[in-house]
């Protein structure tokens, strides 16, 4: 999409969202305001937010000596992060990166990611967050769709880039070595890595295309900085979404979108005080919007640090890291909490400094939340959001004593409306689609005007595709994804409810519920289960479900697995299970 079209499109979406910085509807239309924690305002001042580059300048000046990134026992201070980001920005500008140019970042949670994000933004570019586990086909699709001309990638994934090169047009590939940003320990790691590469050459990029990350920083340090003039409505991120339901598309998130969500969240959690040092366990990947905003930008804003977990699938390594660190905050998904709870050495982790725990990305199961509270003494504060909303829409109050099973209240300056299929609001307590309007809502989908039009209501609300009910006090309770709902003989079955019941059985490690075709009932409920105790049979689980669910909700079949397919963030891919579901 040409820039002119992007801007016109963005203006349309902005107009539809309305003046959410000054008024997001009357208090009568927002019953949740009466339940807000003390001191949390109904509105934020959107006009005063500035850009992510402003956040960078303020934080690097105020917190220079503080630790910003912690990884593999090494520390990167704000001063080091700031210098390296400015060096990278100068180098990128010298390579011809113009304002609005896209740079793909294909890194796990390593310190170089923080440098890359701020480096691109300081140069006036747009970050294209890219999953390092992508196949060559997926990488080709995303680079082609985004139009990125520069890719920053960890050398471990260079073979994927090499395989994708025939189908993409890149001007530069910046190759990050595993030890970059880790100080003296990192130099040792990089030396060892070079010996391995000489012995087993995994890939080769064309001469002149690949530039080592360290070289780009060194060259940039001697270049004249040319800071770009960035405005709040400029696109900061192309955040790809839709991987669990269909073809991925990129949400255009502006500097103002992200800054608004950081402001909303920090007011909600009362974490703006820069005198309070906080350490966030950052196990969710930074290329996912949850970790990007809630861990990275929120903690950079307040002078905290991110404890980076490069590979959360290495649960032994993650638990060892946690046992050696005093952390105050943990953001996770249900799968992460469940994996930690079932690790044999979780008892070595000291949770006494844990201030708050936030669950999102997918529904937190009550059985998992209760076990977590028993182990750590901390209640999981569940929230709700999407890539298109930067991401947080609703969240429970900090300091709540017991797990609520709801997604809490809309953040300041956020309107949530529950609507039926025609777009009309439904009465209180009835299920309908969650529709959202606020300053954190995306500009639209990149190069997808048709998708943007379908996603927005006539009065400027974003249609999430999720089903919820509003409770009398203004809280919201998620029912399920509209696309995941199962229709059994005309009755709606929501997988989350059935999964919650099954997860409470002591023999169940994890589970997912999908619909499958049935000649008798149209669809039937199928449960896919991973067991802790292999002696338990499917019939035992069905009996457990029958004791707590109406008959049509009870799984007709229980399929046992060793593992369930998941996204790299930990969401179970119901779509894959649905595609493989048996037909009755």
C-alpha positions in Angstrom: 0.0 0.0 0.0 1.4 3.4 -0.9 1.9 5.9 1.9 -0.9 8.2 0.7 -3.3 5.3 0.9 -2.1 4.3 4.3 -2.6 7.8 5.6 -6.1 8.1 4.1 -7.0 4.8 5.5 -5.7 5.7 8.9 -7.6 8.9 8.9 -10.8 6.9 8.3 -10.1 4.6 11.2 -9.1 7.5 13.5 -12.4 9.3 12.7 -14.4 6.2 13.3 -12.7 5.7 16.7 -13.8 9.2 17.8 -12.3 11.6 20.3 -11.4 8.9 22.8 -8.8 11.1 24.5 -11.4 13.5 25.8 -14.5 11.4 26.1 -15.2 7.7 25.7 -18.9 7.8 26.3 -21.1 8.7 29.3 -20.6 7.1 32.7 -24.1 5.6 32.3 -22.8 3.7 29.2 -19.7 2.6 31.1 -20.8 1.0 34.3 -17.3 -0.3 35.0 -16.2 3.2 36.0 -17.9 2.9 39.4 -15.7 -0.2 40.1 -12.4 1.4 39.1 -9.6 1.1 41.7 -9.0 4.3 43.7 -6.9 6.8 41.8 -7.5 5.4 38.3 -8.9 8.0 36.0 -11.7 7.4 33.5 -9.6 9.0 30.7 -6.1 9.5 29.6 -4.7 12.6 27.9 -4.0 11.1 24.5 -2.8 14.4 23.1 0.1 14.5 25.6 1.4 11.0 24.9 4.2 11.7 22.5 6.0 8.9 20.6 8.0 5.8 21.5 11.1 7.8 20.6 10.1 10.3 23.3 9.8 7.4 25.7 13.3 6.3 24.7 14.9 9.7 25.2 13.3 10.2 28.6 14.1 6.7 29.9 17.7 6.6 28.7 18.4 10.0 30.4 16.6 9.2 33.7 17.8 5.6 34.2 21.2 5.4 32.6 22.9 3.3 35.3 20.0 0.9 35.9 19.8 -2.6 34.4 17.5 -2.7 31.4 18.0 -6.2 30.1 19.1 -9.3 32.1 20.0 -12.4 30.1 22.2 -15.5 30.8 23.6 -13.8 33.9 24.7 -10.6 32.1 23.3 -7.1 32.4 22.7 -4.4 29.8 22.2 -1.0 31.3 20.0 1.7 29.9 23.1 3.7 29.0 24.4 0.8 26.9 21.0 0.1 25.3 20.7 3.8 24.5 24.2 4.0 22.9 23.8 0.9 20.8 20.3 1.8 19.6 21.6 5.2 18.5 24.5 3.5 16.7 22.2 1.1 14.9 19.8 4.0 14.0 22.7 5.9 12.4 23.8 2.8 10.4 20.3 2.1 9.2 19.9 5.7 8.1 23.2 5.4 6.3 21.9 2.3 4.4 19.1 4.5 3.0 16.3 3.6 5.5 13.7 6.3 5.0 10.9 7.3 7.3 8.3 4.6 7.3 10.7 2.0 5.8 10.1 -1.5 7.1 12.7 -3.5 9.0 12.0 -7.1 9.9 13.3 -8.3 13.3 13.6 -12.1 13.5 15.1 -12.6 17.0 14.2 -14.5 20.2 14.4 -12.7 23.5 18.0 -11.5 23.5 19.4 -8.1 24.4 19.9 -7.3 20.7 16.2 -7.3 20.3 15.8 -4.3 22.5 18.6 -2.5 20.6 17.0 -3.4 17.2 13.5 -2.1 18.2 14.7 1.2 19.4 17.3 1.5 16.6 14.6 1.1 13.9 12.2 3.5 15.6 14.9 6.2 16.1 15.7 6.0 12.4 12.0 6.6 11.7 11.4 3.1 10.5 8.6 0.6 11.1 9.3 -2.7 12.9 8.0 -5.9 11.3 8.1 -8.4 14.2 8.9 -11.8 12.8 8.8 -15.2 14.4 12.3 -16.8 14.3 10.7 -20.2 14.0 9.1 -19.4 10.7 9.7 -21.7 7.8 11.2 -20.3 4.6 7.7 -20.2 3.1 6.2 -18.2 6.0 9.2 -15.8 6.1 8.8 -15.2 2.3 5.2 -14.4 2.7 5.8 -11.9 5.6 8.7 -10.1 4.0 6.8 -9.8 0.7 3.7 -8.6 2.3 5.4 -6.0 4.5 7.8 -4.8 1.9 10.7 -5.0 4.4 14.1 -4.4 2.8 16.3 -5.0 5.8 16.2 -8.1 8.1 17.8 -8.4 11.5 18.2 -12.1 12.4 19.9 -14.4 14.9 22.5 -16.4 13.0 20.9 -19.6 14.4 18.1 -19.0 12.0 20.3 -18.0 9.0 19.6 -21.2 7.2 15.9 -20.2 7.0 16.8 -16.8 5.5 19.2 -18.5 3.0 16.4 -20.8 1.9 14.0 -17.9 1.5 16.3 -15.5 -0.4 15.3 -16.7 -3.9 11.8 -15.4 -3.2 12.4 -12.1 -1.4 14.2 -8.9 -2.2 16.4 -7.7 0.7 19.0 -5.0 0.7 20.7 -6.0 3.9 20.6 -8.9 6.4 22.0 -8.0 9.8 23.2 -11.1 11.5 23.1 -11.2 15.3 25.5 -13.6 17.0 24.3 -15.4 20.1 26.6 -13.5 22.5 25.9 -10.0 21.2 24.8 -7.7 24.1 26.1 -10.1 26.8 29.3 -8.4 27.6 32.5 -10.4 28.3 30.4 -13.6 28.5 29.0 -12.9 25.1 32.4 -12.5 23.5 33.3 -16.0 24.8 30.0 -17.3 23.4 30.6 -15.8 20.0 34.1 -17.2 19.8 32.8 -20.7 20.5 30.0 -20.1 18.0 32.5 -19.2 15.3 34.4 -22.5 15.9 31.2 -24.4 15.5 30.3 -22.6 12.3 33.7 -23.4 10.8 33.3 -27.1 11.6 29.7 -27.3 10.5 28.7 -24.5 8.0 24.9 -24.3 8.2 24.3 -21.6 5.6 25.9 -19.0 3.4 24.4 -15.6 2.5 25.6 -13.7 -0.6 28.6 -11.5 -0.3 27.7 -7.9 0.4 24.2 -8.8 1.7 25.1 -10.0 5.3 26.5 -7.6 7.9 27.4 -8.7 11.4 25.3 -6.9 14.1 28.5 -5.8 15.9 29.9 -4.3 12.6 26.7 -2.3 12.0 27.0 -0.9 15.5 30.7 -0.1 15.1 30.1 1.7 11.8 27.1 3.5 13.1 29.1 4.9 16.0 31.2 6.9 13.6 28.3 8.1 11.4 26.6 11.4 11.9 23.2 10.7 13.6 20.2 11.9 11.6 17.2 11.5 13.9 14.0 11.2 12.1 11.0 13.5 12.8 8.5 11.0 14.1 4.8 11.8 14.8 2.4 10.0 17.1 0.3 8.8 14.2 3.3 7.3 12.3 3.2 3.5 12.1 5.6 1.9 14.7 4.9 -1.8 14.1 3.4 -4.1 11.6 2.1 -6.7 14.0 1.1 -9.9 12.2 -1.9 -11.7 13.6 -4.4 -14.4 12.6 -2.0 -17.3 12.8 -4.4 -19.4 14.9 -7.4 -18.8 12.6 -6.2 -18.2 9.1 -3.9 -16.3 6.8 -1.8 -13.8 8.8 -2.4 -10.1 8.3 -0.6 -7.1 9.8 -2.2 -4.7 12.2 -0.8 -1.2 11.7 0.1 0.0 15.3 1.1 3.6 15.6 3.4 5.2 18.1 0.2 6.7 19.7 -1.5 3.2 19.9 1.4 1.7 21.9 2.0 4.8 24.0 -1.7 4.9 24.9 -1.7 1.3 26.0 1.4 1.8 28.1 -0.2 4.8 29.8 -3.5 3.0 30.4 -1.7 0.0 31.8 0.7 1.9 34.1 -2.2 4.0 35.5 -4.1 0.8 36.1 -1.2 -1.0 37.9 0.0 2.1 39.6 3.5 1.4 38.3 4.6 4.8 37.0 6.8 5.6 40.0 10.3 5.5 38.6 11.8 5.1 42.1 10.5 1.5 42.2 12.8 -1.0 40.6 10.9 -3.8 39.0 12.0 -6.9 37.1 9.6 -8.6 34.7 10.1 -12.2 33.7 10.0 -11.9 29.9 9.4 -15.5 28.8 6.8 -14.7 26.2 8.5 -13.7 23.0 9.0 -9.9 22.4 7.8 -10.3 18.8 4.4 -11.0 20.4 2.3 -8.0 21.3 1.6 -9.0 24.9 5.3 -9.1 25.9 6.2 -6.2 23.6 3.9 -3.7 25.3 3.3 -5.2 28.8 6.9 -6.3 29.5 9.2 -4.3 27.2 7.7 -0.8 26.7 5.9 -0.7 30.1 9.0 -1.5 32.0 11.2 0.7 29.9 8.9 3.6 30.7 9.2 3.1 34.5 12.9 2.2 34.7 12.5 -1.5 35.3 14.3 -4.4 33.7 13.3 -7.4 31.6 14.6 -10.8 32.6 14.9 -12.3 29.1 14.1 -16.0 28.6 15.4 -16.7 25.1 13.9 -20.2 24.9 10.9 -20.8 27.2 10.6 -24.3 25.8 13.7 -25.2 27.7 11.8 -25.4 31.0 14.8 -26.7 32.9 16.8 -23.7 31.9 14.0 -21.3 32.6 13.4 -22.7 36.1 17.2 -22.5 36.8 17.2 -18.8 35.7 14.1 -18.0 37.9 15.7 -19.7 40.9 18.7 -17.3 40.6 16.8 -14.1 40.1 14.7 -11.8 42.3 11.8 -10.9 40.0 8.7 -8.8 40.8 6.4 -9.4 37.9 5.5 -12.3 35.6 3.4 -12.1 32.4 2.3 -15.4 31.0 -0.3 -17.6 29.3 -2.1 -20.5 30.7 0.4 -23.0 29.2 3.4 -21.3 30.8 1.8 -21.3 34.2 0.9 -25.0 33.8 4.4 -26.0 32.6 6.0 -24.2 35.6 3.6 -25.8 38.1 4.4 -29.2 36.8 8.2 -28.8 36.8 9.9 -31.0 39.4 12.2 -28.2 40.6 9.7 -25.4 40.8 10.2 -25.5 44.5 13.7 -24.0 44.1 12.2 -20.7 42.8 11.7 -17.9 45.3 8.4 -16.2 44.7 8.5 -13.9 47.8 9.3 -10.8 45.8 6.5 -11.4 43.3 4.4 -8.2 43.1 1.9 -9.2 40.5 1.2 -11.8 37.8 -0.8 -11.2 34.7 -2.3 -13.9 32.5 -3.5 -13.3 28.9 -3.2 -14.5 25.4 -5.7 -17.2 26.0 -8.1 -18.1 28.8 -6.5 -19.0 32.2 -8.1 -22.2 33.5 -9.4 -22.0 37.1 -7.6 -25.2 38.1 -4.3 -23.7 36.9 -5.0 -20.4 38.7 -5.8 -22.1 42.0 -2.7 -24.3 41.9 -0.6 -21.2 41.1 -2.0 -19.3 44.1 -1.4 -22.3 46.4 2.3 -22.5 45.2 3.2 -18.8 44.9 0.7 -16.9 47.1 0.0 -14.7 44.1 -3.3 -14.4 42.3 -3.2 -14.5 38.5 -4.7 -11.2 37.3 -6.4 -12.1 34.0 -6.7 -9.6 31.2 -7.8 -9.5 27.6 -6.4 -8.0 24.5 -5.4 -8.5 20.8 -2.7 -7.5 18.4 -5.1 -5.0 17.0 -5.6 -3.3 20.3 -1.9 -2.9 21.2 -2.9 -5.2 23.1 -4.7 -4.6 26.4 -8.5 -3.9 26.4 -9.6 -5.2 29.8 -7.9 -6.4 33.0 -8.7 -7.3 36.6 -7.5 -4.9 39.3 -4.1 -5.3 40.8 -4.2 -6.6 44.4 -7.3 -8.8 43.8 -7.3 -11.6 46.4 -8.9 -14.5 44.4 -8.9 -15.5 40.8 -12.1 -14.1 39.3 -12.6 -16.0 36.0 -13.4 -12.8 34.3 -11.2 -10.5 32.1 -11.9 -7.5 34.4 -12.8 -4.0 33.4 -12.0 -1.9 30.4 -8.9 0.4 30.7 -9.3 4.2 30.9 -10.5 5.8 27.6 -11.7 2.4 26.4 -15.2 1.5 25.4 -16.4 -2.1 25.2 -19.8 -2.9 23.6 -21.3 -6.4 23.4 -23.2 -6.8 20.1 -25.1 -9.4 18.2 -24.5 -10.5 14.6 -26.3 -7.5 13.2 -24.1 -5.1 15.2 -26.8 -4.1 17.7 -25.9 -4.0 21.4 -27.3 -6.9 23.4 -28.9 -6.6 26.9 -26.8 -6.9 30.0 -25.9 -10.5 30.7 -26.4 -11.8 27.2 -23.6 -13.2 25.1 -22.4 -11.3 22.1 -19.3 -10.2 20.2 -16.8 -8.0 22.0 -16.4 -4.7 20.1 -13.8 -2.1 21.2 -13.2 1.6 20.7 -10.2 3.5 22.2 -6.8 5.1 21.5 -5.1 1.7 21.5 -7.1 0.4 18.5 -5.0 -0.1 15.4 -5.1 2.2 12.4 -6.2 -0.8 10.2 -4.7 -3.8 8.4 -1.7 -3.3 6.2 -2.6 -3.6 2.5 -6.0 -5.0 3.5 -8.7 -2.3 3.1 -11.4 -5.0 2.7 -10.3 -6.7 6.0 -10.3 -3.4 7.8 -13.8 -2.6 6.6 -15.0 -6.0 7.8 -13.4 -5.5 11.2 -14.9 -2.1 12.0 -18.5 -1.3 12.8 -20.2 1.8 11.3 -19.7 3.7 14.6 -16.0 2.9 14.8 -15.7 -0.1 17.0 -13.3 -2.9 16.3 -15.0 -6.3 16.1 -12.8 -8.8 17.9 -14.5 -12.1 17.0 -14.6 -13.1 20.7 -17.8 -13.8 22.6 -18.4 -12.4 26.1 -21.0 -11.2 28.5 -21.0 -8.0 30.6 -21.7 -8.5 34.3 -23.8 -5.9 36.3 -20.6 -4.3 37.8 -19.1 -3.7 34.4 -16.8 -6.7 34.3 -16.6 -8.9 31.3 -16.5 -12.7 31.1 -15.2 -14.3 28.0 -17.3 -17.1 26.6 -15.2 -18.1 23.6 -14.0 -17.4 20.1 -16.9 -17.1 17.7 -15.1 -19.3 15.3 -14.5 -22.0 18.0 -18.1 -22.3 19.1 -19.6 -25.7 18.6 -23.2 -26.2 17.5 -24.7 -29.4 18.9 -28.3 -30.0 17.9 -28.9 -26.2 17.8 -27.3 -25.6 21.2 -24.2 -23.5 21.6 -21.2 -25.2 23.3 -18.2 -23.0 24.2 -14.9 -25.0 24.4 -13.5 -22.8 27.2 -16.2 -24.1 29.6 -15.6 -27.8 28.7 -11.8 -27.3 28.9 -12.2 -25.7 32.4 -14.1 -28.8 33.6 -11.6 -31.3 32.2 -8.6 -29.3 33.4 -9.8 -29.7 37.0 -9.4 -33.5 36.8 -6.1 -34.4 38.6 -5.0 -36.7 35.8 -5.2 -34.0 33.1 -2.0 -32.1 32.2 -3.6 -30.1 29.4 -6.6 -30.2 27.1 -8.3 -28.6 24.2 -11.9 -29.0 22.9 -13.1 -28.7 19.3 -16.1 -29.5 17.2 -16.3 -32.4 14.7 -18.9 -33.2 12.1 -21.8 -35.5 13.3 -24.6 -36.9 11.2 -26.9 -37.0 14.3 -26.3 -33.6 15.9 -24.6 -31.5 13.2 -21.5 -31.2 15.3 -20.2 -33.1 18.3 -17.7 -32.2 21.1 -14.3 -33.8 20.9 -11.7 -33.4 23.7 -8.0 -33.7 23.0 -6.2 -34.5 26.2 -2.6 -34.9 27.5 -2.5 -37.0 30.7 -0.3 -37.0 33.7 -1.5 -40.5 34.6 -1.6 -42.8 31.6 -3.8 -45.3 33.6 -6.8 -42.9 33.3 -9.1 -43.8 30.4 -11.2 -41.6 28.2 -14.4 -43.0 29.8 -13.2 -41.8 33.2 -12.8 -38.3 31.8 -16.2 -38.4 30.1 -17.8 -39.5 33.4 -16.0 -36.5 35.1 -17.5 -34.2 32.5 -21.0 -35.7 32.8 -21.0 -34.9 36.5 -20.6 -31.2 35.8 -22.0 -30.5 32.3 -25.3 -30.7 30.5 -25.4 -33.8 28.3 -24.9 -32.0 24.9 -21.7 -30.4 26.3 -20.1 -33.7 27.3 -17.3 -34.8 24.9 -18.5 -37.6 22.7 -14.9 -38.5 22.1 -11.7 -38.1 24.1 -8.5 -38.3 22.0 -5.3 -38.8 24.0 -2.1 -37.1 22.9 1.5 -36.9 24.0 1.5 -33.1 23.3 -0.9 -30.6 21.8 0.0 -28.3 18.8 0.6 -24.8 20.0 1.8 -21.4 18.7 5.2 -20.4 20.0 3.4 -18.2 22.5 1.6 -21.2 24.0 -1.9 -20.9 22.5 -3.3 -24.3 21.6 -4.0 -24.5 17.9 -7.6 -25.7 18.0 -7.7 -25.2 14.2 -5.2 -28.0 13.7 -7.1 -30.3 16.0 -10.3 -29.4 14.3 -8.8 -30.3 10.9 -7.8 -33.7 12.2 -11.0 -34.3 14.1 -12.8 -37.7 13.5 -16.1 -37.8 11.8 -18.9 -39.6 13.5 
